[in-house]
Amino acid sequence: MALHRKPFIAAPSDVRISRQGDNAIIFYADEKVGRVSFGLGADIMAGMTDDDILELWNATLEEQDELARDFDYVAKEVPMGKPQVRFSEQMARWVTRGGVVRALVLGDGAHGDPVVEIDDREFSGAAFLQILSCYAGWGVRIEMVPDTELYERPALVVREPEREWDE
């Protein structure tokens, strides 16, 4: 699978926009840029033109770039017992409250899809990825820990797995 270039601030001629449920799907003319699912909510999008959506998308990219330039990142973890995610009415989806998410991988749900539990709420694999999509363009590290150690950083060693089942 080819790596995609990051989405960029675009002119109307650079993109095609379609609507799918609560999301505006932005297709860049440059095929090396992956499509973007921009969650706005169907009600909000109903009153917007494609140019309005693109203007908001470009403003989002500008804000992301400004934030990246203006600070040294320190991941913030929400304290134990406090909600890690919240439903954003503006974005019409769940978003993180901090830069660390503690979750349990529950396995396959009713329809065979992976299920992840955050704050005693079950999210499908797709819904979990949508939560993470507010960090589009960022990197992600996932550290696997026993379910009893969600609040502890594991010891870390960088090496090739010694046995096939370690992979």
Backbone as JSON, one array per atom type, in Angstrom:
{
  "sequence": "MALHRKPFIAAPSDVRISRQGDNAIIFYADEKVGRVSFGLGADIMAGMTDDDILELWNATLEEQDELARDFDYVAKEVPMGKPQVRFSEQMARWVTRGGVVRALVLGDGAHGDPVVEIDDREFSGAAFLQILSCYAGWGVRIEMVPDTELYERPALVVREPEREWDE",
  "N": [[0.85, -1.17, 0.0], [0.61, 2.16, -0.87], [2.08, 5.02, 0.65], [0.3, 7.89, 1.66], [0.29, 11.35, 0.77], [0.14, 14.17, 2.96], [-2.98, 15.86, 3.45], [-3.59, 19.05, 1.96], [-3.92, 22.66, 2.04], [-6.38, 23.68, -0.08], [-7.58, 24.71, -3.34], [-10.82, 25.17, -4.87], [-10.63, 23.86, -7.35], [-8.82, 21.88, -6.84], [-9.98, 19.8, -5.5], [-12.67, 17.4, -5.03], [-15.84, 17.16, -3.62], [-17.9, 15.05, -1.78], [-20.86, 13.91, -0.08], [-21.51, 11.92, 2.71], [-23.56, 10.55, 4.82], [-22.85, 11.77, 7.98], [-20.51, 12.89, 7.17], [-18.27, 14.86, 5.18], [-16.76, 13.94, 2.28], [-13.66, 14.35, 1.07], [-12.01, 14.47, -1.88], [-8.91, 14.67, -3.23], [-7.51, 16.04, -6.23], [-4.92, 15.33, -6.79], [-3.79, 12.22, -6.78], [-2.06, 11.1, -4.97], [-2.61, 12.08, -2.56], [-4.46, 11.1, 0.12], [-7.98, 10.34, 0.42], [-10.24, 12.29, 2.4], [-12.21, 12.04, 5.26], [-14.31, 14.17, 6.55], [-15.77, 14.93, 9.38], [-18.69, 16.51, 9.98], [-21.36, 16.49, 10.5], [-24.61, 15.75, 9.41], [-26.75, 17.57, 9.59], [-25.51, 20.06, 9.88], [-24.02, 20.16, 7.51], [-26.07, 20.3, 5.66], [-26.8, 22.93, 5.29], [-24.65, 23.98, 3.96], [-22.5, 24.9, 1.25], [-20.35, 23.24, -1.16], [-18.09, 24.84, -1.39], [-18.19, 26.19, 1.07], [-17.71, 24.05, 2.82], [-15.13, 23.33, 2.0], [-13.78, 25.68, 2.68], [-13.99, 25.61, 5.49], [-12.6, 23.21, 5.96], [-10.03, 23.91, 4.99], [-9.45, 25.92, 6.86], [-9.31, 24.38, 9.14], [-7.0, 22.85, 8.57], [-5.11, 24.93, 8.48], [-5.2, 25.77, 11.15], [-4.28, 23.44, 12.43], [-1.66, 23.35, 11.41], [-0.65, 25.74, 12.51], [-0.84, 25.21, 15.26], [0.99, 23.09, 15.43], [3.38, 24.4, 14.9], [3.6, 26.18, 17.0], [4.02, 25.06, 19.54], [5.69, 22.88, 21.88], [5.08, 19.57, 21.98], [3.43, 17.92, 24.58], [2.13, 15.07, 25.77], [-1.05, 14.8, 27.17], [-2.63, 13.13, 29.74], [-5.79, 12.14, 30.72], [-6.95, 12.15, 34.05], [-7.38, 9.17, 36.06], [-10.61, 7.8, 36.29], [-11.91, 10.01, 35.28], [-13.69, 11.21, 32.37], [-12.4, 10.18, 29.22], [-13.12, 10.61, 26.63], [-15.43, 12.63, 24.76], [-18.64, 13.59, 23.5], [-18.75, 15.57, 20.71], [-20.8, 18.09, 19.82], [-20.48, 19.96, 17.81], [-18.76, 18.68, 15.97], [-20.16, 16.41, 15.62], [-19.51, 13.86, 16.6], [-17.59, 11.5, 18.58], [-14.8, 12.62, 20.47], [-11.39, 12.92, 21.63], [-10.39, 13.87, 24.97], [-7.92, 14.31, 25.84], [-4.42, 13.68, 25.09], [-3.81, 11.04, 25.34], [-5.16, 7.84, 25.21], [-6.71, 5.4, 27.0], [-7.67, 2.09, 26.59], [-9.68, -0.88, 26.26], [-9.33, -3.8, 24.37], [-11.86, -5.58, 23.16], [-12.41, -7.61, 21.42], [-14.26, -9.34, 18.88], [-17.36, -7.9, 17.93], [-20.98, -7.99, 17.79], [-21.42, -8.13, 15.04], [-19.14, -9.2, 14.08], [-17.17, -7.32, 13.92], [-14.26, -5.58, 15.18], [-14.18, -4.52, 18.62], [-13.76, -1.83, 20.81], [-13.28, -0.67, 24.08], [-13.83, 2.3, 25.79], [-13.93, 4.3, 28.6], [-16.04, 2.74, 29.68], [-17.7, 2.55, 27.49], [-18.62, 1.06, 24.45], [-17.0, 0.95, 21.36], [-17.08, 0.51, 17.88], [-14.55, -0.78, 15.64], [-14.33, 1.0, 13.49], [-15.57, 3.3, 14.57], [-13.81, 3.84, 16.66], [-11.49, 4.48, 15.21], [-12.46, 6.78, 14.02], [-12.63, 8.45, 16.22], [-9.91, 8.81, 16.67], [-9.3, 10.18, 14.38], [-9.37, 12.92, 14.66], [-6.83, 13.58, 15.01], [-5.62, 13.53, 12.55], [-2.9, 13.21, 10.37], [-1.02, 13.16, 12.34], [1.23, 11.08, 14.25], [0.89, 7.79, 15.71], [1.3, 5.88, 18.62], [0.93, 2.71, 19.92], [0.74, 1.0, 22.84], [0.73, -2.16, 24.06], [-0.76, -3.48, 26.91], [-1.4, -5.4, 29.92], [-4.83, -5.73, 30.98], [-5.09, -4.91, 33.59], [-3.23, -3.0, 33.95], [-3.65, -0.52, 32.75], [-3.16, 2.09, 33.51], [-0.49, 2.4, 33.77], [2.69, 3.0, 32.35], [4.35, 0.72, 30.31], [7.48, -1.08, 30.75], [9.95, -0.54, 28.3], [11.54, -1.98, 25.54], [13.58, -1.97, 22.72], [13.73, -4.11, 20.15], [14.07, -6.94, 17.93], [11.46, -9.38, 17.79], [11.91, -12.37, 19.73], [10.75, -14.86, 19.42], [8.43, -16.4, 17.17], [5.73, -16.11, 18.02], [5.91, -13.85, 19.53], [5.59, -11.75, 17.9]],
  "CA": [[0.0, 0.0, 0.0], [1.4, 3.38, -0.97], [1.85, 6.05, 1.65], [-0.36, 9.06, 1.1], [0.74, 12.66, 1.21], [-0.81, 14.85, 3.85], [-3.88, 16.82, 2.81], [-3.07, 20.41, 1.96], [-4.89, 23.74, 1.81], [-6.7, 23.47, -1.49], [-8.54, 25.53, -4.07], [-11.92, 24.32, -5.33], [-10.22, 23.04, -8.48], [-7.93, 20.82, -6.35], [-10.73, 18.77, -4.79], [-14.07, 17.09, -5.3], [-16.44, 16.89, -2.32], [-19.2, 14.36, -1.74], [-21.41, 13.84, 1.28], [-21.88, 10.56, 3.08], [-24.04, 10.6, 6.2], [-22.39, 12.93, 8.73], [-19.17, 13.26, 6.72], [-17.93, 15.37, 3.85], [-15.63, 13.17, 1.77], [-12.87, 15.26, 0.23], [-11.11, 13.76, -2.79], [-7.95, 15.56, -3.88], [-7.19, 15.69, -7.61], [-3.63, 14.64, -6.69], [-4.12, 10.88, -6.28], [-1.14, 10.72, -3.91], [-3.2, 12.57, -1.31], [-5.59, 10.24, 0.46], [-9.27, 11.01, 0.62], [-10.44, 12.73, 3.77], [-13.56, 12.0, 5.78], [-14.37, 15.34, 7.42], [-17.02, 14.8, 10.11], [-19.34, 17.78, 10.32], [-22.76, 16.26, 10.86], [-25.5, 15.94, 8.27], [-27.55, 18.78, 9.78], [-24.64, 21.22, 9.61], [-23.68, 20.17, 6.08], [-27.25, 20.59, 4.85], [-26.82, 24.36, 4.98], [-23.33, 24.4, 3.45], [-22.1, 24.57, -0.12], [-19.03, 22.6, -1.21], [-17.1, 25.88, -1.1], [-18.22, 26.39, 2.53], [-17.04, 22.89, 3.44], [-13.7, 23.45, 1.7], [-13.26, 26.79, 3.48], [-13.85, 25.11, 6.86], [-11.52, 22.22, 5.93], [-8.77, 24.65, 4.89], [-9.22, 26.59, 8.15], [-8.87, 23.31, 10.06], [-5.59, 22.55, 8.25], [-4.31, 26.08, 8.92], [-5.12, 25.74, 12.61], [-3.39, 22.33, 12.77], [-0.28, 23.78, 11.12], [-0.27, 26.76, 13.49], [-0.63, 24.53, 16.53], [2.22, 22.31, 15.34], [4.53, 25.33, 14.93], [3.62, 27.04, 18.17], [4.23, 24.45, 20.85], [6.36, 21.59, 22.05], [4.0, 18.68, 22.38], [3.48, 17.09, 25.77], [0.88, 14.31, 25.81], [-1.79, 14.96, 28.42], [-3.48, 11.99, 30.04], [-6.9, 12.46, 31.6], [-6.81, 11.37, 35.28], [-8.2, 7.99, 36.27], [-11.96, 8.08, 36.77], [-12.49, 11.12, 34.52], [-13.94, 10.79, 30.98], [-11.32, 10.4, 28.25], [-13.73, 11.04, 25.38], [-16.7, 13.35, 24.91], [-19.31, 13.75, 22.23], [-18.71, 16.95, 20.24], [-21.97, 18.46, 19.02], [-20.0, 20.68, 16.63], [-18.21, 17.74, 15.01], [-21.14, 15.33, 15.54], [-18.84, 12.58, 16.84], [-16.78, 11.4, 19.79], [-13.43, 13.14, 20.35], [-10.61, 12.72, 22.85], [-10.22, 15.02, 25.86], [-6.49, 14.42, 26.08], [-3.58, 13.09, 24.06], [-3.6, 9.63, 25.65], [-6.41, 7.11, 25.34], [-6.61, 4.06, 27.58], [-8.8, 1.34, 26.07], [-9.65, -2.34, 26.27], [-9.71, -4.45, 23.12], [-12.8, -6.6, 23.59], [-12.56, -8.66, 20.41], [-15.29, -9.13, 17.86], [-18.7, -7.58, 18.4], [-22.13, -8.74, 17.27], [-21.33, -8.28, 13.58], [-17.8, -9.66, 13.73], [-16.24, -6.19, 13.87], [-13.55, -5.37, 16.44], [-14.81, -3.6, 19.57], [-12.83, -1.21, 21.76], [-14.02, -0.03, 25.17], [-13.25, 3.49, 26.42], [-14.87, 4.87, 29.57], [-17.2, 1.83, 29.78], [-18.5, 2.66, 26.25], [-18.09, 0.23, 23.39], [-16.88, 1.58, 20.04], [-16.62, -0.38, 16.81], [-13.24, -0.4, 15.13], [-14.48, 2.21, 12.67], [-15.85, 4.43, 15.46], [-12.56, 4.13, 17.36], [-10.62, 5.2, 14.27], [-13.03, 8.11, 13.83], [-12.19, 9.22, 17.39], [-8.51, 9.16, 16.45], [-9.13, 10.99, 13.16], [-9.15, 14.33, 14.99], [-5.37, 13.73, 14.97], [-5.17, 13.21, 11.19], [-1.6, 13.78, 10.06], [-0.14, 12.89, 13.47], [1.63, 9.69, 14.42], [0.24, 7.1, 16.83], [2.0, 4.75, 19.25], [0.02, 1.89, 20.71], [1.48, 0.12, 23.73], [-0.15, -3.2, 24.59], [-0.54, -3.74, 28.33], [-2.49, -6.18, 30.53], [-5.97, -4.87, 31.32], [-4.93, -4.41, 34.95], [-2.15, -2.0, 33.98], [-3.96, 0.55, 31.8], [-2.71, 3.39, 33.99], [0.96, 2.35, 33.92], [3.5, 2.85, 31.14], [5.15, -0.5, 30.43], [8.9, -0.99, 30.43], [10.08, -0.6, 26.85], [12.81, -2.41, 24.97], [13.51, -1.97, 21.27], [14.44, -5.28, 19.62], [13.27, -7.86, 17.13], [10.89, -10.45, 18.62], [12.76, -13.55, 19.8], [9.97, -16.01, 18.97], [7.39, -16.04, 16.21], [4.5, -15.69, 18.7], [6.12, -12.53, 20.14], [5.37, -10.69, 16.93]],
  "C": [[0.9, 1.24, 0.0], [1.07, 4.33, 0.17], [1.23, 7.26, 0.97], [0.31, 10.33, 1.61], [-0.32, 13.27, 2.1], [-1.73, 15.75, 3.04], [-3.32, 18.23, 2.95], [-4.21, 21.4, 1.74], [-5.13, 23.81, 0.31], [-7.64, 24.54, -2.03], [-9.67, 24.62, -4.54], [-11.54, 23.41, -6.51], [-9.32, 21.87, -8.07], [-8.68, 19.64, -5.74], [-12.11, 18.55, -5.39], [-14.65, 16.68, -3.95], [-17.76, 16.15, -2.52], [-19.64, 14.29, -0.28], [-21.88, 12.42, 1.53], [-22.27, 10.57, 4.55], [-23.6, 11.89, 6.87], [-21.05, 13.48, 8.23], [-19.14, 13.87, 5.33], [-16.7, 14.57, 3.43], [-14.92, 14.06, 0.77], [-11.87, 14.43, -0.57], [-10.2, 14.8, -3.44], [-7.71, 15.09, -5.3], [-5.84, 14.96, -7.67], [-3.89, 13.29, -6.02], [-3.18, 10.41, -5.17], [-1.6, 11.24, -2.54], [-4.43, 11.72, -1.04], [-6.88, 11.03, 0.61], [-9.44, 11.31, 2.1], [-11.92, 12.6, 4.1], [-13.64, 13.07, 6.86], [-15.74, 15.33, 8.11], [-17.58, 16.13, 10.55], [-20.74, 17.59, 10.86], [-23.66, 16.61, 9.69], [-26.3, 17.23, 8.39], [-26.75, 20.03, 9.45], [-24.35, 21.31, 8.12], [-24.85, 20.55, 5.19], [-27.31, 22.06, 4.44], [-25.52, 24.88, 4.38], [-23.17, 24.02, 1.98], [-20.77, 23.83, -0.05], [-17.93, 23.61, -0.9], [-17.04, 26.19, 0.4], [-17.46, 25.28, 3.25], [-15.53, 23.0, 3.22], [-13.07, 24.58, 2.52], [-13.04, 26.35, 4.94], [-12.72, 24.09, 6.95], [-10.16, 22.93, 5.87], [-8.44, 25.36, 6.2], [-8.76, 25.58, 9.2], [-7.4, 22.98, 9.83], [-4.68, 23.69, 8.7], [-4.12, 26.07, 10.43], [-4.2, 24.6, 13.08], [-1.93, 22.72, 12.55], [0.21, 24.8, 12.14], [0.01, 26.13, 14.85], [0.69, 23.76, 16.53], [3.45, 23.2, 15.43], [4.7, 25.99, 16.3], [3.86, 26.36, 19.51], [5.06, 23.18, 20.77], [5.32, 20.66, 22.65], [4.34, 17.9, 23.65], [2.13, 16.38, 25.83], [0.23, 14.49, 27.18], [-2.72, 13.78, 28.59], [-4.54, 12.42, 31.04], [-6.78, 11.58, 32.85], [-7.79, 10.19, 35.34], [-9.56, 8.39, 36.85], [-12.64, 9.24, 36.07], [-12.69, 10.67, 33.08], [-12.78, 11.16, 30.05], [-11.85, 10.89, 26.91], [-15.02, 11.78, 25.7], [-17.33, 13.44, 23.53], [-19.31, 15.23, 21.87], [-19.93, 17.2, 19.37], [-21.53, 19.12, 17.73], [-19.49, 19.72, 15.56], [-19.12, 16.54, 14.79], [-20.46, 13.96, 15.66], [-18.07, 12.65, 18.16], [-15.38, 11.9, 19.5], [-12.71, 12.9, 21.67], [-10.58, 14.01, 23.67], [-8.75, 15.25, 26.15], [-5.72, 13.76, 24.94], [-3.23, 11.64, 24.31], [-4.97, 9.0, 25.79], [-6.11, 5.72, 25.88], [-7.85, 3.29, 27.14], [-8.59, -0.15, 26.27], [-10.05, -2.83, 24.89], [-10.58, -5.63, 23.52], [-12.93, -7.76, 22.61], [-13.68, -8.31, 19.45], [-16.65, -8.89, 18.49], [-19.75, -8.43, 17.71], [-22.03, -9.02, 15.78], [-19.93, -8.72, 13.14], [-16.77, -8.56, 13.64], [-15.51, -6.06, 15.2], [-14.28, -4.35, 17.31], [-13.75, -3.13, 20.55], [-13.67, -0.51, 22.82], [-13.2, 1.12, 25.75], [-14.3, 4.04, 27.35], [-16.16, 4.05, 29.69], [-18.17, 1.96, 28.61], [-17.83, 1.79, 25.2], [-18.13, 1.0, 22.07], [-16.46, 0.52, 19.04], [-15.23, 0.07, 16.38], [-13.3, 0.88, 14.33], [-14.74, 3.44, 13.54], [-14.61, 4.83, 16.25], [-11.61, 4.9, 16.45], [-11.16, 6.61, 14.01], [-12.66, 9.01, 15.02], [-10.76, 9.7, 17.17], [-8.32, 10.11, 15.26], [-9.03, 12.48, 13.44], [-7.65, 14.63, 15.04], [-4.82, 13.38, 13.59], [-3.86, 13.94, 10.9], [-0.58, 13.59, 11.18], [0.28, 11.44, 13.42], [0.91, 9.11, 15.62], [1.18, 6.01, 17.31], [0.97, 4.0, 20.07], [0.87, 0.93, 21.52], [0.49, -0.89, 24.31], [0.23, -3.49, 26.04], [-1.65, -4.66, 28.84], [-3.6, -5.24, 30.97], [-5.89, -4.31, 32.73], [-3.89, -3.3, 35.06], [-2.38, -0.86, 33.0], [-3.4, 1.9, 32.21], [-1.2, 3.46, 34.18], [1.63, 2.24, 32.56], [4.34, 1.58, 31.3], [6.64, -0.19, 30.23], [9.02, -1.19, 28.92], [11.47, -1.05, 26.46], [12.61, -2.44, 23.45], [14.37, -3.13, 20.77], [13.5, -6.05, 18.71], [12.67, -8.91, 18.06], [11.78, -11.69, 18.58], [12.06, -14.79, 19.27], [8.87, -15.52, 18.04], [6.14, -15.52, 16.9], [4.66, -14.38, 19.44], [5.76, -11.41, 19.18], [3.97, -10.15, 17.03]]
}
